[in-house]
Amino acid sequence: MPSTHFAPADRLCLLQPAMRISTTALLAVFPKWWAGAHADCSQTGSVLDAIIARGRLRVGMTGSYRPFSYKVATGGGSSSSSVRYIGADIDMARALSSAMGLAAEPEFVAASFANLTADVRAGLYDIGMTGVSITTGRLLSAFFTQPVLR
């Protein structure tokens, strides 16, 4: 059985394309307009500028894929305010936020795996992080970080 390796937080890279398509990775979805790849984009500033101005990274995640991200009850009631996310994705999102110099804790937003890329493009959150394999099809619509699991 192959060993599992986690990339150290100081090696997280925002826009470096994945080199090994068959590798299982934690997905950080960055729409192509992040890097200005589409001339028809209506964005007037970069997503990075918006994140820094807001002071908080908004991270979409499913919360249903242990050990990457999952939900635990924090007490009383069944509202979303009584649930918190934990897991490797959460730790990496916090490390990314810190590396970006953001003082505020990342905002974790409930996401649908099927709509992850579309929701980033729609601006529902800045990035999507959830355990996912890098495929050629996904590379056509999103940027990936370096794989963090091999």
For each residue, the residues with C-beta under 8 A, 3 or more apart:
1:
2: 150
3: 150
4: 149 150
5: 148 149 150
6: 88 148 149
7: 11 12 146 148
8: 11
9: 12 91 92 95 96 98 99
10: 99
11: 7 8 146
12: 7 9 92 95 96 99 145
13: 16 145 146
14: 28 30 48 96 145
15: 30 34 35 143
16: 13 145 146
17: 139 143 144
18: 21 23 25 134 139 144 145 146 147
19: 146
20: 23 134 147 150
21: 18 134 135 136 139
22: 133 134
23: 18 20 133 134 147 149 150
24: 131 132 133 147 149 150
25: 18 131 132 133 134 144 145 146 147 148 149
26: 68 88 89 92 129 130 131 132 145 148 149
27: 116 128 129 130 131 132 134 138 142 144 145
28: 14 96 127 128 129 143 144 145
29: 60 116 117 120 127 128 129 142 143 144
30: 14 15 34 35 47 120 127 142 143
31: 34 47 117 120 121 141 142 143
32: 35 37 38 141 142 143
33: 36 37 38 41 43 47 121
34: 15 30 31 46 47 48 143
35: 15 30 32 143
36: 33 41 46
37: 32 33
38: 32 33 41
39:
40:
41: 33 36 38
42:
43: 33 46 47
44:
45: 49 50
46: 34 36 43 49 50
47: 30 31 33 34 43 50 51 126
48: 14 34 51 52
49: 45 46 52 53
50: 45 46 47 53 54 126
51: 47 48 54 56 57 58 100 102 126
52: 48 49 55 100 101 102
53: 49 50
54: 50 51 58
55: 52 102 103 104
56: 51 97 102 104 105 106 107
57: 51 93 96 97 100 102 106 107 126 127
58: 51 54 106 107 109 124 125 126 127
59: 89 93 106 107 108 109 125 126 127 128 129
60: 29 109 110 111 116 119 120 124 125 127 128 129
61: 69 85 89 90 93 108 109 110 111 128 129 130
62: 65 69 110 111 112 113 116 130
63: 69 70 71 83 85 108 110
64: 69 70 71
65: 62 68 69 70 130 131
66: 70 87
67: 70 87 88
68: 26 65 87 88 89 129 130 131
69: 61 62 63 64 65 85 86 87 88 89 90 129 130 131
70: 63 64 65 66 67 85 86 87
71: 63 64 83 84 85 86
72: 83 84 86
73: 82 83
74: 82 83 84
75: 82
76: 82
77: 81 82
78: 82
79: 82 83
80: 83 110
81: 77
82: 73 74 75 76 77 78 79
83: 63 71 72 73 74 79 80
84: 71 72 74
85: 61 63 69 70 71 89 90 108
86: 69 70 71 72 90
87: 66 67 68 69 70 90 91
88: 6 26 67 68 69 91 92
89: 26 59 61 68 69 85 92 93 129 130 131
90: 61 69 85 86 87 93 94 108
91: 9 87 88 94 95
92: 9 12 26 88 89 95 96 129 148
93: 57 59 61 89 90 96 97 106 108 127 129
94: 90 91 97 98 105 106
95: 9 12 91 92 98 99
96: 9 12 14 28 57 92 93 99 100 106
97: 56 57 93 94 100 102 104 105 106
98: 9 94 95 101 102
99: 9 10 12 95 96
100: 51 52 57 96 97
101: 52 98
102: 51 52 55 56 57 97 98 106
103: 55
104: 55 56 97
105: 56 94 97
106: 56 57 58 59 93 94 96 97 102
107: 56 57 58 59 125
108: 59 61 63 85 90 93
109: 58 59 60 61 124 125
110: 60 61 62 63 80
111: 60 61 62 115 116 119 124 125 128 130
112: 62 115 116 119
113: 62 116 130 132
114:
115: 111 112 118 119
116: 27 29 60 62 111 112 113 119 120 128 130
117: 29 31 120 121 128 138 141 142
118: 115 121 122
119: 60 111 112 115 116 122 124 125 128
120: 29 30 31 60 116 117 123 124 125 126 127 128 142
121: 31 33 117 118
122: 118 119
123: 120
124: 58 60 109 111 119 120
125: 58 59 60 107 109 111 119 120 128
126: 47 50 51 57 58 59 120
127: 28 29 30 57 58 59 60 93 120
128: 27 28 29 59 60 61 111 116 117 119 120 125
129: 26 27 28 29 59 60 61 68 69 89 92 93
130: 26 27 61 62 65 68 69 89 111 113 116
131: 24 25 26 27 65 68 69 89 149
132: 24 25 26 27 113 138
133: 22 23 24 25
134: 18 20 21 22 23 25 27 138 139 144 147
135: 21 138 139
136: 21 139 140
137: 140 141
138: 27 117 132 134 135 141 142 144
139: 17 18 21 134 135 136 142 144
140: 136 137
141: 31 32 117 137 138
142: 27 29 30 31 32 117 120 138 139
143: 15 17 28 29 30 31 32 34 35
144: 17 18 25 27 28 29 134 138 139 147
145: 12 13 14 16 18 25 26 27 28 148
146: 7 11 13 16 18 19 25
147: 18 20 23 24 25 134 144 150
148: 5 6 7 25 26 92 145
149: 4 5 6 23 24 25 26 131
150: 2 3 4 5 20 23 24 147
